[in-house]
Each structure stands twice: as C-alpha cells, then as structure tokens.
Amino acid sequence: MTTQREASAPSPPEHRGSAPILPPPGVRVLPGYDRGWVTGDGRREPFVSYVDREPSVNWSDELEALHEEASRTHFIDRWTRQAILGRIRGVNPTATIVDVGCSTGYLLEDLHGAFPRAELVGIDLVAAGLAKAHEAVPDARLLHADACALPLRDASVDAVVSANLLEHVADDLEVLREIARVLRPGGQAAIVVPAGPRTYDYYDRFLGHQRRYARGELASKCLQAGLDPLDDLHIGALLYPAFWLVKQRNRLRFGDLQGEWLEARVAADIARTHDSRGGRVAWWLEVLLVRAGIRLPFGIRSLVVARRGVAA
C-alpha cells in the first residue's frame, strides 16, 4: 500500500541569488548572471561547467535528441511534470528550486511558469541539452555537472525536482544522498523514476536505463539517503495493465534487437504513443482517484516526495 503523510509547508526563504552555487575547481568567484553567465569580455555563456571526471550517468547527445522528440508533448511526460508541480505547490514563491537532470529544460519551463519569482537552477551532464534549456529558460542558472557531485552548498536549497534521471545512474543512492545534502532542513524533493522491473525491455535498454523500480524501492532508498518520504504513488496506474502486456510481448518478439533496428523500433514506439487520447482520459481519471485518496499499487512511473529532516 502506498503511503501519504501531510507535508508541512517550508518556511519562507530569503532570495539568495547565486549563493547556493559553488564555483568550479580553481575558480574563486562565479561570474555574474544576466540571462546567461557573463564572462570577463561581456559574453554570455549558457552554463558553467564542472565536468572533470568520467560521467556517472548513462546518457549521450544522441539519446538526448531522440528523447527530446517526445518530452515536450508526449502525454506521459506532460503527466509527469504536472504531477511534480502538484506536489511542490506549497513551496515559497521566492524559493530556490533545483532541477537535477534538467535535460533540455521542459520541467524548468513549467517551474518558471508556476514560480516566476523563484531562483531556478538546472543541472545536467549533457552540454547540448543545457544549451537548449538556456534558450527555453534564460533566467535559470544552468550547471554542467554530475548528479553524484552537485556543485551546491550544504543545506542551501528549498526544493529539488528530478524526473527520469536516477535510472541512468549506477549508484542512484549517491545521487539521493547529494540531494539530501543540498536541501535545507525541511526542504522537499519530488523525484520520478520508471516503475515495474518486470517491464524492462529493449526500450529501456536503448535509453540506457540501469533499472526500473519496484514498488516502494525509491521511497526506501530516499530513507537510506537521509530523506523522510512523505508521499509515494504511481503515475499511469490505469494504463499499467495494457502497458505490462505490451512490454511482455516486446520482450519476446524484439528482445534481441540491436543497432539501427533497435533505434528505429524505439522511435516508432515514441511516435505511436505520442498523442494518445486514451492516455489523456486516463490521466484525468487518475487525478480524480488520487483526490479521492485512492492509490493503486502499480503504474508506469513512480513518484516519491521526500523531506530533509529538521535539525534538532
């Protein structure tokens, strides 16, 4: 059974500018920010880079390009972003909110619309995606960095969001510990991952997923990392039976696909499910179920809201 405990609203933070962000190694002071990081000669750079080690995230520019085709308008991705926003509505309007694994900035755009006065920070390991995120949300401070080593000060941010990142990381617990470290006491995180280990198939393999998450697994790992789970639910629960059947068929028929055949099959899957009327109807029905307090113990994605404990 999924659980839900009432989250207390974070106390109002001060507007801190770039204070939570650490400068890169060897740099004493971060450059100024004016819709871009302003260099000494007056140029504006879209992001500051901290990448000086082997990436810990299984991702690439090619996967970024393929995933971008669906991320803005695919019903499950819109559904995911709306679910995240709905879980952090209580955050102060001037909060510092960090998107870990921001990709090309679709969630950052939605955050900017919902919290126009907030201090937004986006972090990702793929430079090409960050450049597009800057075009979409120039007011967000973007950092080219590893999620396992967030370039943020301890206890410096009010909320963290992360959608479909942890499944790409070999040590997902390390990322969760980093999220716990940078959250101020009482700060909240809303994290989404793919659910259902038995539905892992060629699609997950192509996208570089290390895993899909079992029921309660993400909440358990949050607890291990020092985060207190407040809410644990699934996204796409009403669609899951059909999703499960399709995934089982795919594992039998296409489990050995490689190379161009695999890429073509994944692209076809994205196109076929992109604008699903059934998906839109299921979303609204699921919203009504959640509002009525009904939680189904399965779904396409898992969403956990967790809080860093308040220091004694």
Backbone torsions as a table, in degrees:
resi	resn	phi	psi	omega
1	MET	NA	135.5	175.9
2	THR	-75.0	157.3	-175.7
3	THR	-123.6	155.5	177.2
4	GLN	-147.9	129.3	174.0
5	ARG	-125.7	144.1	-176.0
6	GLU	-65.1	129.6	179.2
7	ALA	-92.6	131.2	176.0
8	SER	-76.1	142.3	-178.0
9	ALA	-69.0	134.1	179.1
10	PRO	-62.8	146.7	177.4
11	SER	-71.0	152.0	-175.4
12	PRO	-61.3	126.3	177.4
13	PRO	-88.3	165.5	169.9
14	GLU	-83.7	153.7	177.2
15	HIS	-78.1	115.9	-166.4
16	ARG	-107.2	1.6	-178.2
17	GLY	61.0	-133.0	-178.4
18	SER	-91.6	10.2	-174.0
19	ALA	-54.2	-37.6	-179.1
20	PRO	-68.0	-17.7	-171.3
21	ILE	-89.6	127.4	176.2
22	LEU	-82.9	145.0	175.0
23	PRO	-71.2	156.1	177.1
24	PRO	-63.3	160.1	177.8
25	PRO	-54.9	133.7	179.4
26	GLY	84.6	-2.3	179.4
27	VAL	-112.1	126.1	-175.8
28	ARG	-76.8	-41.9	-173.8
29	VAL	-134.9	137.3	174.8
30	LEU	-65.1	147.9	173.3
31	PRO	-66.5	161.8	176.4
32	GLY	-67.8	164.4	-178.5
33	TYR	-127.8	125.9	175.4
34	ASP	-147.8	82.8	-174.3
35	ARG	54.3	38.7	-178.2
36	GLY	147.9	155.0	178.3
37	TRP	-78.3	118.1	-172.4
38	VAL	-86.5	118.3	-179.6
39	THR	-82.9	173.8	-177.9
40	GLY	-61.1	-29.6	179.7
41	ASP	-94.2	12.6	173.8
42	GLY	90.6	-3.2	177.5
43	ARG	-73.5	156.0	176.7
44	ARG	-110.9	120.0	178.3
45	GLU	-99.1	142.6	-176.5
46	PRO	-70.8	-25.6	-177.5
47	PHE	-153.5	162.4	171.6
48	VAL	-103.3	134.9	-176.1
49	SER	-102.3	137.8	177.2
50	TYR	-122.5	7.7	-171.8
51	VAL	-79.1	111.1	178.3
52	ASP	-138.5	18.9	178.6
53	ARG	-148.0	171.3	-179.9
54	GLU	-61.0	127.6	-178.8
55	PRO	-59.1	144.1	178.6
56	SER	-99.8	0.5	-177.1
57	VAL	-108.3	132.5	-179.4
58	ASN	-84.3	87.3	-175.8
59	TRP	-155.4	166.2	-178.0
60	SER	-157.6	168.8	176.9
61	ASP	-61.8	-36.9	-178.9
62	GLU	-65.4	-44.5	177.6
63	LEU	-65.9	-35.9	177.4
64	GLU	-58.8	-45.3	-178.2
65	ALA	-64.6	-42.6	179.9
66	LEU	-66.3	-44.2	-177.4
67	HIS	-66.4	-32.0	-178.1
68	GLU	-63.9	-29.1	-179.6
69	GLU	-56.9	-32.1	-175.3
70	ALA	-105.1	-24.7	-165.1
71	SER	-62.0	-36.7	-176.2
72	ARG	-71.1	-42.2	-168.7
73	THR	-120.5	-8.9	178.6
74	HIS	-61.6	136.5	-171.7
75	PHE	-59.1	-37.5	-177.2
76	ILE	-70.3	-30.7	178.3
77	ASP	-76.3	-39.6	174.4
78	ARG	-62.8	-42.2	177.9
79	TRP	-57.2	-45.9	-179.5
80	THR	-62.1	-46.9	-178.1
81	ARG	-64.6	-40.1	178.2
82	GLN	-64.4	-38.8	179.3
83	ALA	-64.6	-41.0	178.0
84	ILE	-63.7	-47.8	-179.9
85	LEU	-59.7	-38.8	-179.4
86	GLY	-64.9	-24.3	-178.2
87	ARG	-89.1	-10.9	-179.4
88	ILE	-119.2	19.8	-178.6
89	ARG	-58.4	-27.6	-177.3
90	GLY	-78.6	-2.8	-180.0
91	VAL	-66.7	142.1	-179.9
92	ASN	-57.4	141.4	-177.3
93	PRO	-58.1	-25.8	-179.7
94	THR	-105.0	23.1	-177.9
95	ALA	-66.7	161.0	167.7
96	THR	-94.5	117.3	-176.4
97	ILE	-119.3	129.5	-177.5
98	VAL	-114.1	129.8	174.2
99	ASP	-102.4	107.8	-179.1
100	VAL	-91.2	116.0	-172.8
101	GLY	85.5	48.4	-170.3
102	CYS	-74.1	-15.4	178.7
103	SER	54.9	-131.2	-176.6
104	THR	-89.0	6.9	166.6
105	GLY	97.9	15.1	-177.6
106	TYR	-65.9	-42.3	177.2
107	LEU	-68.9	-36.7	175.9
108	LEU	-60.0	-40.5	176.9
109	GLU	-59.2	-46.2	-179.8
110	ASP	-65.4	-38.3	177.3
111	LEU	-63.9	-40.7	179.4
112	HIS	-63.9	-37.4	176.9
113	GLY	-67.8	-37.5	-178.2
114	ALA	-81.5	-31.2	-177.5
115	PHE	-131.0	70.3	-174.3
116	PRO	-62.9	-20.5	-179.4
117	ARG	-98.7	-1.2	-177.6
118	ALA	-74.4	156.5	172.2
119	GLU	-89.9	107.6	-176.2
120	LEU	-99.5	135.5	176.3
121	VAL	-128.5	129.3	177.1
122	GLY	-115.3	135.0	-177.8
123	ILE	-127.4	130.9	177.6
124	ASP	-155.9	160.0	-177.3
125	LEU	-97.7	-7.9	-178.4
126	VAL	-105.4	112.8	-174.5
127	ALA	-63.8	-38.4	-178.5
128	ALA	-61.8	-39.4	177.3
129	GLY	-65.9	-39.8	179.1
130	LEU	-63.7	-37.7	178.3
131	ALA	-61.3	-39.9	177.4
132	LYS	-70.9	-36.1	177.4
133	ALA	-62.6	-37.0	178.6
134	HIS	-64.4	-40.0	177.2
135	GLU	-62.7	-36.8	-177.1
136	ALA	-77.7	-39.6	-175.7
137	VAL	-135.8	75.8	-176.0
138	PRO	-65.1	-17.5	178.7
139	ASP	-78.7	-14.6	-180.0
140	ALA	-82.3	135.6	176.4
141	ARG	-82.3	120.9	-173.1
142	LEU	-109.0	137.8	-176.5
143	LEU	-127.7	126.3	177.3
144	HIS	-88.6	96.7	-169.5
145	ALA	-153.6	164.0	179.4
146	ASP	-85.5	133.4	179.2
147	ALA	-65.2	-19.3	177.6
148	CYS	-83.0	-2.1	178.2
149	ALA	-148.6	69.4	-175.8
150	LEU	-64.4	127.6	-178.3
151	PRO	-81.8	57.1	-177.5
152	LEU	-130.5	149.6	-179.9
153	ARG	-71.4	155.9	176.1
154	ASP	-59.9	139.9	173.0
155	ALA	49.6	48.4	-172.0
156	SER	-116.8	-9.4	-175.8
157	VAL	-124.7	157.4	-173.8
158	ASP	-93.6	-29.8	-179.4
159	ALA	-152.8	146.7	175.3
160	VAL	-127.1	134.9	172.4
161	VAL	-121.2	150.2	178.8
162	SER	-156.7	121.7	-178.0
163	ALA	-120.4	117.9	172.7
164	ASN	59.0	47.0	174.0
165	LEU	-111.7	-47.7	-169.2
166	LEU	-58.0	-30.8	-177.8
167	GLU	-67.9	-14.2	178.9
168	HIS	-91.9	-7.3	-171.8
169	VAL	-104.1	130.8	179.9
170	ALA	-60.7	-45.1	-179.4
171	ASP	-110.0	81.2	-177.8
172	ASP	-66.3	-27.1	179.0
173	LEU	-65.2	-32.6	177.8
174	GLU	-64.4	-40.7	177.3
175	VAL	-63.9	-43.4	179.4
176	LEU	-63.1	-37.0	176.6
177	ARG	-65.3	-37.9	176.8
178	GLU	-64.5	-41.4	177.2
179	ILE	-61.2	-43.5	178.1
180	ALA	-62.8	-38.1	-178.4
181	ARG	-63.3	-43.5	-173.2
182	VAL	-83.3	-19.1	177.6
183	LEU	-70.2	138.1	173.3
184	ARG	-73.5	158.5	176.1
185	PRO	-54.6	127.4	-175.7
186	GLY	90.3	-10.9	178.1
187	GLY	-69.2	153.9	-173.5
188	GLN	-119.3	151.7	175.0
189	ALA	-124.3	139.3	173.3
190	ALA	-121.1	116.9	-169.5
191	ILE	-127.8	132.5	179.7
192	VAL	-121.0	136.6	177.0
193	VAL	-138.8	160.2	174.4
194	PRO	-70.0	141.1	-176.0
195	ALA	-110.0	159.4	173.2
196	GLY	89.2	82.5	179.7
197	PRO	-55.8	-31.3	-177.9
198	ARG	-76.0	-4.2	176.6
199	THR	-102.5	8.0	177.3
200	TYR	-64.7	125.7	-178.9
201	ASP	-145.1	-163.0	-176.1
202	TYR	-59.2	-31.6	179.7
203	TYR	-61.8	-47.8	178.0
204	ASP	-63.7	-42.1	-179.4
205	ARG	-61.6	-43.6	-179.5
206	PHE	-64.9	-39.4	-178.8
207	LEU	-79.1	1.4	175.7
208	GLY	79.5	24.2	178.3
209	HIS	-72.1	127.5	173.7
210	GLN	-75.7	-25.9	-173.6
211	ARG	-167.6	162.3	158.8
212	ARG	-113.0	152.9	-167.7
213	TYR	-97.9	135.6	175.9
214	ALA	-74.5	162.8	178.4
215	ARG	-57.3	125.9	178.5
216	GLY	81.4	-6.7	-175.2
217	GLU	-66.5	-45.1	-178.7
218	LEU	-65.3	-42.3	178.2
219	ALA	-61.1	-40.7	179.3
220	SER	-63.7	-41.7	179.6
221	LYS	-69.5	-35.3	174.9
222	CYS	-59.0	-43.7	-179.9
223	LEU	-62.6	-42.2	177.7
224	GLN	-61.9	-31.5	-176.8
225	ALA	-83.4	-4.5	-179.7
226	GLY	99.4	17.7	177.9
227	LEU	-111.9	137.0	-178.3
228	ASP	-93.6	109.6	-178.8
229	PRO	-63.0	131.5	178.3
230	LEU	-106.9	-32.2	-176.4
231	ASP	-148.9	138.2	-177.3
232	ASP	-141.2	108.2	-176.8
233	LEU	-144.3	172.9	179.5
234	HIS	-112.3	149.3	173.7
235	ILE	-108.1	133.7	-179.3
236	GLY	81.1	30.3	-178.2
237	ALA	-65.0	-41.4	-177.0
238	LEU	-69.3	-25.1	179.1
239	LEU	-88.5	-9.2	-170.1
240	TYR	-62.6	-41.3	179.4
241	PRO	-56.5	-45.8	177.6
242	ALA	-67.0	-40.1	177.7
243	PHE	-58.7	-44.0	-179.2
244	TRP	-62.7	-44.1	-179.5
245	LEU	-63.0	-43.9	179.2
246	VAL	-62.8	-41.9	-179.7
247	LYS	-63.8	-39.4	178.6
248	GLN	-66.0	-40.7	176.3
249	ARG	-61.8	-44.3	-179.0
250	ASN	-61.5	-38.6	-179.2
251	ARG	-64.9	-34.2	-179.5
252	LEU	-78.7	-41.2	-172.5
253	ARG	-88.6	-33.7	-170.3
254	PHE	-125.9	17.1	-174.7
255	GLY	-62.7	-23.6	-176.0
256	ASP	-101.4	8.1	-179.3
257	LEU	-61.3	142.4	179.0
258	GLN	-139.7	164.9	170.0
259	GLY	57.4	-136.5	-175.5
260	GLU	-64.5	-33.0	178.7
261	TRP	-64.3	-39.8	179.3
262	LEU	-66.8	-45.9	-180.0
263	GLU	-61.6	-41.9	179.6
264	ALA	-63.9	-38.9	-179.9
265	ARG	-66.5	-42.4	179.0
266	VAL	-63.8	-43.9	178.7
267	ALA	-61.1	-39.0	178.2
268	ALA	-66.2	-38.9	177.9
269	ASP	-61.4	-43.6	180.0
270	ILE	-62.8	-45.5	-178.6
271	ALA	-65.1	-38.9	-175.8
272	ARG	-68.1	-34.3	-175.8
273	THR	-101.1	4.4	-169.7
274	HIS	-60.1	-50.0	-174.2
275	ASP	-120.1	70.0	-175.1
276	SER	-87.2	117.8	176.1
277	ARG	-64.7	-38.5	177.2
278	GLY	-61.9	-36.6	177.7
279	GLY	-64.1	-40.8	179.5
280	ARG	-65.9	-41.8	178.6
281	VAL	-64.5	-43.7	179.9
282	ALA	-61.3	-36.5	178.9
283	TRP	-59.8	-48.8	-177.6
284	TRP	-67.3	-38.0	176.3
285	LEU	-63.8	-39.2	-179.7
286	GLU	-68.6	-36.5	175.3
287	VAL	-58.9	-43.1	179.7
288	LEU	-64.6	-39.7	178.5
289	LEU	-62.9	-44.2	-179.3
290	VAL	-64.0	-41.6	178.7
291	ARG	-63.0	-29.7	178.5
292	ALA	-84.1	1.4	178.7
293	GLY	83.0	15.4	-179.0
294	ILE	-98.4	120.8	179.6
295	ARG	-119.9	127.0	176.3
296	LEU	-92.5	142.8	-171.9
297	PRO	-83.9	27.2	178.7
298	PHE	-156.0	167.0	179.3
299	GLY	170.7	175.1	-178.9
300	ILE	-76.9	-35.9	178.8
301	ARG	-132.5	156.4	179.1
302	SER	-113.1	132.7	178.3
303	LEU	-120.5	124.9	175.7
304	VAL	-121.9	131.9	170.0
305	VAL	-106.5	127.9	-177.3
306	ALA	-136.5	157.9	-176.6
307	ARG	-128.3	141.5	170.6
308	ARG	-77.2	131.3	-177.3
309	GLY	-61.4	150.7	178.2
310	VAL	-80.8	128.8	-178.3
311	ALA	-63.8	142.7	-179.8
312	ALA	-71.0	NA	NA
